[in-house]
């Protein structure tokens, strides 16, 4: 057990930090104001610098590094903003990993290298109007007709909706009830029969477009099946890595807030001396540091223990739940310590607080993570319907 990063990991972390702090703050401010996603040129720039597909095998166009290396980069980008980090997030811990792991070789070789080259962003489409936390209640169907899968139904809260180059759509691929009938299909942008609702106006996550998706006899080749009916467990195992990414995005809001507020309290003076000289401020900073460090260790434990496969549900859920909760607390304390400056939209602190709340909803709400943790602790699932 070694809690030190290797020289190579430290070099990657430093390279990501330098690039993010020098190149991305102004872009982050622009995305926050406009709500637009990072443009294609910036995503290709990420790819050219090796920041996409960090943990994707080299034969598929990635760097072939580990999950920990990917999370180190996501945190550095996420400190600047969730929006500028999102293409990195999607390329390393998003649905592209399910395609890499479970899809046919033809689909894998068509989609994954394009993501690593910065030519495509792949989004996940899971939730529905009546199926969010109760995901096995989803009703969108994919019917086999010859050599095609014809999809009908609607999806909600798709991050990347209307903007991504492709979508991994969870749907019913058989008549079996509950999880047994659920699989996933890949749908390219522009496929006839797939349309989008109006862009969502959210409290945070500006620069991460989200919308409803509607499927009306949307036909895709049968080879686009990522996971067949009955593969819901596989999809959730792949999603455990997304939880580590979500946790890291939450952590990034907290660690970015902490860095900014530490600088602020040393420069801001009240009552004739810097704020850092007040014991109450020192105690609050120490509490924030403790929480940030604990969250990072939980995330890195899950990532390192998963190097031979995917993270365990208990480790990824513990990491996500804890990081989600401390991000809200740390960012809230940072806003308070900075006073009106923290509350002003001229500074990134209030944005971090809004995004921190979002990461505790996205990818499985905090309370659902606690149910997952309890289930793993006792070795059985709990039926929430009875």
C-alpha positions in Angstrom: 0.0 0.0 0.0 1.6 3.3 -1.2 -0.1 6.7 -0.8 2.5 8.5 -2.9 2.0 9.2 -6.6 4.7 7.9 -8.9 6.9 10.4 -10.8 5.0 9.7 -14.0 1.7 10.4 -12.2 3.0 13.6 -10.7 4.3 14.7 -14.1 0.9 14.1 -15.7 -0.9 15.9 -12.8 1.4 18.9 -13.1 1.0 19.0 -16.9 -2.8 18.9 -16.6 -2.7 21.6 -13.8 -0.5 24.0 -15.8 -2.6 23.6 -19.0 -5.9 24.0 -17.1 -4.8 27.0 -15.1 -3.2 28.8 -18.1 -5.6 27.9 -20.9 -9.0 27.3 -19.5 -10.3 29.9 -17.0 -11.4 32.4 -19.6 -13.1 29.6 -21.6 -14.8 28.5 -18.4 -16.2 31.9 -17.9 -17.5 32.1 -21.4 -19.2 28.7 -21.2 -20.8 29.7 -17.9 -22.2 32.9 -19.5 -23.4 31.3 -22.8 -24.3 27.8 -21.6 -22.6 26.4 -24.7 -20.5 23.2 -24.5 -16.7 23.3 -25.3 -16.4 23.6 -29.0 -15.0 21.0 -31.3 -11.6 22.7 -31.7 -11.0 22.7 -27.9 -12.0 19.0 -27.6 -9.5 18.2 -30.4 -6.9 20.3 -28.6 -7.5 18.1 -25.5 -7.0 15.0 -27.7 -3.8 16.4 -29.2 -2.3 16.9 -25.8 -3.3 13.4 -24.6 -6.0 14.4 -22.2 -8.8 12.2 -23.7 -9.0 8.4 -23.3 -6.3 8.4 -20.7 -7.3 5.0 -19.4 -8.3 3.6 -22.8 -6.0 0.9 -24.3 -3.5 2.2 -26.8 -4.8 -0.1 -29.6 -8.0 1.9 -29.4 -6.3 5.3 -29.5 -6.0 6.0 -25.7 -2.9 6.5 -23.6 -3.2 3.0 -22.0 -2.8 4.4 -18.5 -4.8 3.6 -15.4 -8.0 4.9 -13.9 -6.1 6.8 -11.3 -4.2 8.8 -13.9 -7.5 9.6 -15.6 -9.0 10.9 -12.3 -5.9 13.0 -11.6 -6.5 14.9 -14.9 -10.3 15.2 -14.4 -9.7 16.8 -11.0 -7.3 19.4 -12.4 -9.7 20.3 -15.2 -12.7 20.2 -12.9 -11.1 22.7 -10.5 -11.5 25.2 -13.4 -15.1 24.2 -14.1 -17.3 21.2 -14.6 -17.9 22.3 -18.2 -14.3 22.3 -19.4 -13.7 19.0 -17.6 -16.7 17.2 -19.1 -15.1 16.0 -22.4 -12.3 14.5 -20.4 -14.8 12.9 -18.0 -16.9 11.5 -20.8 -13.8 10.0 -22.6 -12.4 8.3 -19.5 -15.2 7.3 -17.2 -18.4 7.8 -19.3 -20.4 5.4 -21.5 -17.5 5.0 -23.9 -16.0 2.7 -21.4 -19.1 0.4 -21.6 -18.6 0.4 -25.4 -14.9 -0.4 -25.0 -15.7 -3.3 -22.6 -18.9 -4.8 -23.9 -19.6 -3.8 -27.5 -18.9 -5.7 -30.6 -15.4 -5.2 -32.1 -16.9 -3.4 -35.1 -18.7 -0.9 -32.9 -15.8 -0.6 -30.4 -13.3 0.2 -33.2 -15.6 2.7 -34.8 -16.5 4.7 -31.7 -13.7 4.5 -29.2 -10.8 5.8 -31.3 -13.0 8.7 -32.6 -13.6 9.7 -28.9 -9.8 9.5 -28.2 -9.1 11.7 -31.3 -11.5 14.3 -30.1 -13.9 13.8 -33.0 -16.8 12.5 -31.0 -18.3 12.9 -27.5 -20.5 10.0 -26.3 -23.3 10.7 -23.8 -25.3 8.3 -21.7 -29.1 8.2 -21.8 -30.6 6.4 -18.8 -33.3 8.3 -16.9 -36.9 8.7 -18.0 -39.9 10.7 -16.8 -40.9 7.8 -14.5 -37.5 6.1 -14.1 -34.7 7.9 -12.4 -33.5 6.3 -9.1 -36.0 3.5 -10.0 -34.1 2.8 -13.2 -35.5 -0.7 -13.7 -38.9 0.9 -14.3 -37.7 2.4 -17.7 -40.1 1.8 -20.6 -38.2 2.8 -23.7 -38.0 -0.2 -25.9 -35.7 -1.6 -28.6 -37.4 -4.1 -30.8 -35.4 -6.5 -33.1 -36.6 -6.3 -36.6 -34.4 -8.2 -38.9 -30.9 -6.8 -38.7 -32.0 -3.6 -37.0 -33.1 -2.5 -33.5 -36.0 -0.1 -33.6 -36.2 2.2 -30.6 -39.4 3.9 -29.2 -39.7 5.9 -26.1 -38.4 9.0 -24.3 -35.5 9.9 -22.1 -34.9 12.7 -19.6 -31.9 14.5 -18.1 -29.4 13.4 -20.8 -26.2 15.4 -20.2 -25.0 16.1 -23.7 -28.5 15.8 -25.2 -28.6 17.4 -28.6 -24.9 18.1 -28.6 -23.1 14.7 -28.3 -21.9 12.7 -31.3 -23.5 9.5 -30.0 -25.6 8.1 -27.2 -25.6 4.9 -25.2 -29.3 4.4 -24.6 -30.6 2.1 -21.9 -33.8 0.4 -23.1 -35.9 -2.8 -22.9 -34.6 -5.3 -25.4 -36.9 -8.1 -24.3 -40.3 -8.6 -22.7 -38.7 -9.9 -19.5 -39.7 -7.8 -16.4 -37.5 -5.5 -14.4 -33.7 -5.6 -14.9 -33.9 -8.9 -16.9 -35.2 -7.1 -20.0 -32.8 -4.1 -19.9 -29.8 -3.7 -22.2 -28.2 -0.8 -24.0 -27.9 0.4 -27.6 -25.6 2.9 -29.3 -27.3 5.6 -31.4 -25.3 8.0 -33.6 -26.3 11.7 -33.7 -28.5 12.4 -36.7 -30.1 9.0 -36.7 -33.6 9.4 -38.2 -36.3 9.1 -35.5 -34.2 10.6 -32.7 -35.1 14.1 -31.7 -34.4 16.4 -28.8 -36.4 18.6 -26.4 -35.5 22.1 -25.6 -32.2 22.6 -23.7 -32.7 22.4 -19.9 -32.1 25.5 -17.8 -30.4 24.1 -14.7 -29.2 25.6 -11.4 -25.6 24.7 -12.3 -23.8 22.6 -15.0 -23.8 25.6 -17.4 -21.8 24.5 -20.4 -23.0 20.8 -20.0 -26.0 20.8 -22.3 -28.9 18.6 -21.2 -32.2 17.8 -22.8 -34.9 15.2 -23.3 -34.5 12.7 -26.1 -37.4 11.2 -28.1 -37.3 8.0 -30.1 -39.9 7.4 -32.8 -39.2 4.2 -34.7 -35.5 5.1 -34.5 -33.7 2.2 -36.3 -30.0 1.3 -35.7 -28.0 -1.7 -36.8 -28.2 -4.7 -34.6 -24.4 -4.6 -34.2 -25.0 -1.3 -32.2 -26.2 -3.4 -29.2 -23.7 -2.6 -26.4 -25.2 -4.9 -23.9 -28.1 -7.3 -24.7 -31.2 -7.9 -22.6 -30.2 -9.3 -19.2 -27.0 -7.3 -19.1 -28.2 -4.7 -16.6 -25.7 -5.9 -14.0 -22.8 -5.4 -16.5 -24.1 -1.9 -17.2 -24.1 -1.1 -13.5 -20.6 -2.5 -13.1 -19.4 -0.2 -15.8 -21.3 2.6 -14.2 -19.3 2.1 -11.0 -16.4 3.8 -12.8 -18.6 6.7 -13.7 -19.3 7.1 -10.0 -15.6 7.5 -9.4 -15.6 10.2 -12.1 -18.6 11.9 -10.6 -16.9 11.8 -7.2 -13.8 13.4 -8.7 -15.8 16.2 -10.4 -17.4 16.9 -7.0 -14.0 16.7 -5.3 -12.7 19.2 -7.9 -15.3 21.7 -6.9 -14.2 21.4 -3.3 -10.4 21.3 -3.9 -10.7 24.3 -6.3 -12.7 26.2 -3.7 -10.3 25.4 -1.0 -7.3 26.6 -3.0 -9.0 29.8 -3.9 -10.2 30.6 -0.3 -6.8 29.8 1.2 -5.3 32.5 -1.1 -8.2 34.9 -0.3 -8.0 34.7 3.5 -4.3 35.5 3.3 -4.8 38.6 1.2 -8.1 40.0 2.5 -7.8 42.2 5.6 -10.4 43.1 8.2 -10.0 44.7 11.6 -6.4 45.6 10.5 -5.1 42.1 9.8 -5.5 39.3 7.3 -8.4 36.9 7.8 -6.0 34.0 8.2 -4.9 35.4 11.5 -8.3 34.7 13.0 -8.5 31.4 14.8 -12.1 30.7 13.6 -10.9 31.0 10.0 -8.0 28.6 10.7 -10.3 26.0 12.2 -12.7 26.2 9.2 -9.8 25.8 6.8 -8.5 22.8 8.6 -11.9 21.2 8.6 -12.2 21.8 4.8 -8.8 20.4 4.2 -9.6 17.2 6.2 -12.7 16.6 4.1 -11.0 17.2 0.8 -8.2 14.8 1.7 -10.5 12.1 2.9 -12.6 12.3 -0.2 -9.6 12.1 -2.5 -8.3 9.1 -0.6 -11.6 7.2 -0.9 -11.8 8.0 -4.6 -8.2 6.9 -5.3 -8.7 3.7 -3.2 -11.6 2.7 -5.5 -9.7 3.6 -8.6 -6.5 1.7 -7.6 -8.4 -1.4 -6.4 -10.1 -1.5 -9.8 -7.0 -1.6 -12.0 -7.7 -5.2 -12.9 -11.3 -4.5 -13.7 -14.0 -2.2 -12.6 -14.5 -0.6 -9.2 -16.6 -2.4 -6.6 -20.0 -1.0 -5.9 -19.3 -0.4 -2.2 -16.0 1.4 -2.8 -17.3 3.5 -5.7 -20.6 4.4 -3.8 -18.8 5.3 -0.6 -16.4 7.5 -2.6 -19.2 9.2 -4.6 -21.5 9.7 -1.6 -18.8 11.2 0.6 -17.3 13.4 -2.1 -20.8 14.7 -3.1 -21.6 15.6 0.5 -18.2 17.2 1.4 -18.2 19.2 -1.9 -21.4 20.9 -0.9 -20.1 21.6 2.6 -16.7 22.8 1.5 -18.0 25.0 -1.3 -20.6 26.5 1.1 -18.0 27.3 3.7 -15.7 28.9 1.0 -18.6 31.1 -0.1 -19.1 32.2 3.5 -15.5 32.9 4.1 -15.3 35.0 1.0 -18.5 36.9 1.9 -19.9 39.0 -0.9 -17.0 38.0 -3.1 -18.0 34.4 -2.8 -21.6 35.2 -3.6 -20.7 37.3 -6.6 -20.9 35.9 -10.1 -17.7 37.7 -10.9 -15.8 35.0 -9.1 -16.0 31.2 -9.6 -17.0 30.3 -6.0 -20.7 30.5 -6.4 -20.6 28.5 -9.6 -18.7 25.8 -7.7 -21.4 25.6 -5.1 -24.1 25.2 -7.7 -22.2 22.5 -9.5 -21.4 20.7 -6.3 -25.1 20.3 -5.6 -25.5 18.9 -9.1 -22.9 16.2 -8.8 -24.8 14.9 -5.7 -27.8 14.4 -7.9 -26.2 13.2 -11.2 -25.2 9.6 -11.6 -27.3 8.4 -8.6 -28.4 10.7 -5.8 -26.6 10.7 -2.5 -29.3 8.7 -0.7 -29.4 6.1 -3.4 -25.6 5.6 -2.9 -26.3 5.0 0.8 -28.8 2.3 -0.1 -26.2 0.8 -2.3 -23.7 0.9 0.5 -26.0 -0.8 3.0 -26.9 -3.4 0.4 -23.3 -4.2 -0.2 -22.6 -4.3 3.6 -25.2 -7.0 4.2 -24.8 -8.8 0.9 -28.4 -8.5 -0.5 -30.5 -6.0 -2.4 -33.4 -4.2 -0.8 -36.7 -4.1 -2.7 -37.8 -0.4 -2.4 -41.3 -1.3 -3.8 -42.3 -3.4 -0.8 
